[in-house]
Amino acid sequence: MPVLSRFELFVAGRYLRARRREKVISVITVISVAGVAAGVMALLISLAVNNGFRNTLQRDLLGATAHINILEKHAGEGIADWPSLVAKIAKAPHVIAAAPVLYDVVLVSGPASSKSAVLKGIIPADELRTSDALRHLKSGTLHGLSDVNGLPGIVLGARLAQDLGLPLNAVVTVISPEGTLTPFGPEPSIRRFRVSGIFESGFYDFDDNWAYTSLQSVQNLLSVGNVVNSIEVRLDDMYLAPQVGRQLQKLAGPDYAATNWEQQNRQLLDALRMERAVTAITIGLIELVAALNILITLTMVVLTKYKDIAVLMSMGATRAQIRRIFILQGAIIGVVGTAIGLSIGYTLCYFADKYRWIRLDETVYALSFVPFEPRRWDGVWIAAAALAVSLLATLYPARNATRIAPVEVLRYE
């Protein structure tokens, strides 16, 4: 590929700077640069928002849930042999920790109101190895889950505690519809707990709907023996969850099934992936508008510079050099516009994320603000796409410029 000469750079730059009689070309050039910059900036910011939502939701979800859950295939009396099963799973490749848990949907009653919540019975030491939710305690400790002043302890989500009007050390009533089976049918089970801690994970759904207590307390509430209904597993690489899940299912036996975090949140993750693709296509249309501006600019330059091009060719400039001059003009517009767009885009993303410029309703979006997380790779491919579109827009004007016949143009001058 021929190396660009100073001559070609000089002429390309000269043509982009308008004279007094050609201000319209200068204006269109500025519009072209602004179009490229706007497209690059808009695409970068929109993808940063998509990345931010995806990564934040993923971090929060996986912070409060396990990578893999081992469950009974058919709902029964629960997993009775969970100690031996946990021991086997913990030794499997890529498994960092395994924890037995017992879930139940209960009604939690406080001074302000009553509310449905998910009560999770845990062994605190094991839970801390498989989940990060209880690492974010606003107040209290986990040491009181077994007993707090004569009552079993319970840890509530910050929003749940606020809705129920339950401060630390308050007494809360928990009602399970499962209860005890009597001759007249199931009878709700009612237990009193003392709030030993309040956690805030940052994910609204967990903070508003989840509560934790000891495994034995939930077993007593449900009037069951030493059983659990799930074994939660944490891996050294969460993206290996599908493969490791299949291995753990075989290890557990035919009576058990394994679900992973991708399956549990498939709809949300698919929606974010689709939104990313639609955003890239929609915002990418701005780049096509910018390319059209470049095409118009260079076409007008060719039309107004017929004489100049003819003189250059008569003085020895080759058709290849003339072609490169106009391609270089489009490249300059693309490079300048891309640089401006990336600079403004990354700057806005940084400050918007740091100072949380855009607030959200947590009850709708599960997040309190719009997170911006621009990625380097996005900047690379966006810049490459913008430059490619800019260069493609130069091909037609550059080709027309090389078709000029110097003799015909200069004959009547």
N, C-alpha and C positions, 0 to 999 in steps of 0.2 A: 504493500500500500504506500503510495507516495507520501513523503513528509510535507506537511504544510509549510509554505514559505512565508517570510515576513510580508511579502507583497500581497499574498492572499489575505492574511490577517488584517493588513492595513486597509485594503479595499473593502472587505466585509464590514469592518468597523466604521469606515467612512459612509457606507451606504445606510447603516443603521442610524447615523446622526443626520438629521434632516437639515436642509438649508431653509432659508426663509420662505421660498416658494413651495416647499414640500413638507410643511408642518403636518399635514394629514398622515404622512408616512410615519413620522415620529410618534404621533398620537397612537396610531394602530400598533406600532412597535411596543409602546408602553402597555397598551391593552393586552397584547400578546404575552408579555412578560408577566403581567398581573394575572392573566388567565391561567398560565402554567403554575404560578405561585399559589393561586387560590385552590386549584385542583389538588396540588401536592399537599398543601396545608389541610384542606378539608378531609382528604383521604387518610392522612396520617392521624388526625385527631379522631376521626370516626373509628378507625381501627384501634386506637389507643383506648377509647371508651369500651369497645367490644372486648378487648383484652382485659381491661380493668374489671368489667363485670364478670367475665369468665373466671379469671384468676382469683378474684376476691371471693366469689361464691364457692369456687372449688376449694380454696383454702379454708373457708369457714365451714363448709360442709364436711370436709375431711378432717377438720380440726375437732368436730363434735361427733363424727361417726367413724366407723371402722372401714378399712379397705375391703374386707371380705367378711360376710356373715355366714356361719354354718347353722342351718335350721333343719328342723324335722320336715320331711317331705309331706307327711300327713299329720295334721294337728292331733296331738295325743295328750299324754300326761306330762309331757316335757322331757328334757334330756336328763335322765337319772344318772347315767355313768359319765357325767361331764368331767370329773377330775382326771380320769384316764384319757378321755378324748382331748382335753386341753393339753395334757402332757405330750401326746403324740403330735398334735398340730404344732406345738411350740418348737419341735425338733425338725420340722420340715424346712426345706431350702427357702430362703428369702423371707422367712417369717421372723419378725422381731419379737412379737409378743402375741399372746392369745388370752382373752379374758371372758369368763362366763358372766352372762347378764340375764335378768328376768324383767321383761317389760309388762306393763299393764296400763290401760287407759282408765284414769280415775277422775273423780270429781274432787277438786280441792276447794275447801271453804275457808274464807278468812273474814275479818271484820267488815271489809268493804263490799265484798261480793263473793260469788262462787264461780268456778271456772273449770272446764275440762282440761286435763293435762296428761302428758305421758310420764308415768313414773317408772324410773329405771333403777332396778336393784343391782348393786355393783359390789365388788370387792375393791376398795379404794386403790390399793397398790397396783392391782392389775389394770384397773380403768385408766390410771395415769399413764400407763405404758402403751395403751391402744388409742387413747383419745386425749385431745388437748383442752376440751371444754372446761374441765374443772381446774385447769391451771390458771384460769382468769377469774379468780375469786375477788369480788369487790370487798367483801367482808366475811368474817368467820373463818372456820377451818373445816377440814374433812375429818378431823380426829373425833368429832362428836357424833358421827353417823350412827354409831351403835347405841349411845346413850347420852342424853343431855338432861341433867336434873330429873332423872326418872323416866324420861320419854325418849323414844328413838329419835335420832336427828334426821333432818331432811335439808337438802340444798336446793334452793329455788332459783330459777332464772330471774334476772333483774326486772324484766318487764312483768313477769308473772307475779313476783312479790309486790311490785308497785300496784298492779291492778287489784290484787287481793287485800292491799293495805297491811302487809305482813313485814315488819322490820325484823332484824336479827333477834333471836331468842323468843320470838312470838310463838304461840301455840296455834297449830293449824290442824284442821280436821280433814282426813282423807277418806273418801268413800269409794269402794270398789264394787261395781255391779256384779262381778263374778261371785264374790262372797262365799258363803258356806251352803252346801247342798242340804236341804231339809226335806222331810216328807211332803212339804207343801211347795217345793221348788227352791230355786236358789234364793238365798237371802243376802242382801248387800252386807258387805263387811265394812265396819267403821273403825278407824284407828286415829289416834291423836299423835301428832309429831311436834317436835320443837325445831324451829328454824335455826340450824347450826351454821349456815353459810348462804351467801348469795353470789351467783356467778354472772358474768357478762361476757359472752363470747364475741359480741359484735354482729352476730347474725340474728335478726329479729325473730325468726321462727323458733329458734332454740330458746332464746331468752324469754319468749312469751309463752312457751308451751311445754317446757321440760322441767322435770324435778328429779333429783337423785336421792337415794337412800341406800342403806345396806341391803345386801342380797337377802339376808335372813329376815329383815323387816318386811320385804315384799312377799317372801314365802309365807310369813305369818299372816299378812293381810289377805292373801289369796287362799289360805288354809291348804297349802300344798306341802309336800315333803321337800327334801333337799334336791330340788330340780331347777333347771334353767330352761329358757326357751330359745336361747341363741348363744353362740360362741363367736365373739368378735376377734378379728385377726388384723394385725398391722404388719405391713411389708416394708422391706428396705427400698423398694421401688413400686410406687402405687400403680404405675402403668403396666406392671406384670400381673395385675389382679386377675384378668381373665384366665391366663395360663395357670397361675398358681391356684386359682379357685377350682379349676378342673382337677388338679392333682389332689387338693385337699378333700374334694368330694369323694374321690376314689379311696383316699385314706380313711375317711370317716365311715364309709360303707354305704350300702344301697338305701338305707333308711333316711339318709340326710341329703340335703341340697345346699349348694353354695351360691350365694349372690354377691356381686361386687358393686363397688360405688358407681361404676359406669352404668350398670343395669338399673340401679335404683334411681339414678338421676338422668336417664337417657333423654327424656323429653326436654328437660332444661338445656342439656348440653347440645342436643340436636338443634334446638331453637337458636342458640347462640351461634352455632356454626352456620346455619342458614342466614342469620342476620348479617354475619360477617361477609358472606358471599354476595348477598344482595347489596350491602353497603358499598363493597368494592366496585360492583358493576354500576350502581347508580352514581356514586361520586366520580367514578372514572369517566362518565360522560362529560364532566367539566373539562377533562383533558382533551377530549375530542373538540370541544368548542375552542379551546386554546390552540389546538392544531389548525383549526379552520382559520383562526386569526393570523397564524403564522403563514398559512398558505396565501391568504389575501395580501398580507404585507409584502411577501416576496414577489407575488404576481404584480403588484403595483410598482415595486422597485424595478422589475424587469421592463414593464411598460414605459416607465419614465426614464430608464437608463439605456435605452436602445443605442443612442449615439455614443455614450460612454463605453458600452460594451464593444461596439464596433471599433472605436478608437483603440481600446486595449488589445483587441484581436489583431488589428492592423499593425500594432507595434510589437507583436510577437507573442502575445498571451495565447496559450493553447485552449482548446475547448475544455479539456480536463481541468485546467486552472479556473476557467470561468464557472464550471460546474461546482468546483470545490468552494468558490467564493460564496455562492448562494447556499450551499449546504452548510457552510461555516456560519452564515448569518442565522439560520435556524438553530444550529447548535448553540450559538451564543445566547439566543433567546431562551432556549431550553435550560442551559446550565444556570444562567442568572435567575430565571424563574424558579427552578428547582431548589437552588441554594437558598433563595429568600423563603420559599414555602417550607422547607425543612427547618430552617432557623426559627421562623415564627411558630411553626407547629410544635416543635419540641419545647420551645420556651413556654408557650401557652399551656401545654400538657403538664409541664413541671409545676408551674404556679397554680394551675387549676386543681391539681391533685394535692399539692402541699397545703393550700389554704382552703380547700374544699369549697370552691366557688359555687357549685351547683348542688343544692340540697334536695333531698328526696323524702317522700313519705314512706317511712319504714314499713307501715302496714301493707303497702302495695308492692314495694320493690325489695323488701327485706334488707335494704342498705340505707344508711342515713345520708349518703352523698354519692355523687357520680365519681367513680375512680377512673383515673387516667393512667394507663400503663403502656407508653409507646415502646416498641421493640426496635432494636437496631436493624434486625433483618427486614422489618417492614419498611424502614427508611431506605434500605438498599434497593429492594425491588420496586418501590414506588418511584425512586429516582431513576432507576433503569427504564421503567415503563414511560415516565415523562420524557426522558431524553429520546427514547425510541420513537415515540409519537411525534416529537418535535422534528426529528430527522426525516421521518416518513413524509411529513408535510412539506419538506423542501424539494422532494424529488421532481415533482411536476414543474415548479418554477425554474429549477436548475436546468431541467431538460429543455425548456423553452428558451432559456438564455443561450444555450449552445447552438440553437437553430438559426441564430441571427447571421445573416450574410453581410459582412462589413462593406463590401462593394455596393450593395443595394442600398444600405442605410446611408452611406456617406456620399452617394452620387448626387443627391439633391441638397447637400449641406454646403 
